[in-house]
């Protein structure tokens, strides 16, 4: 299951999910979402499930290469 760890998705994850995935969080967002999920598991009497993050990485030979790649990706969007 996935989402932003709002109350409904936390409750559903605590009841049914085998894993919870969240997308593009900041470090602070990830900590807060995990905290909210842990509270939902505890209130539901369930052990925590794996928490995963979907994100993206852009790599290149150097900074200019990364900037060029980002520019090309931005044009596609």
Secondary structure, DSSP 4 states (H G I P E B T S, - for coil): -BSS--HHHHHHHHHH-SEEEEES--HHHHHHHHHHHHHHHHHTT----EEEEE------SSHHHHHHHHHHHHHH-
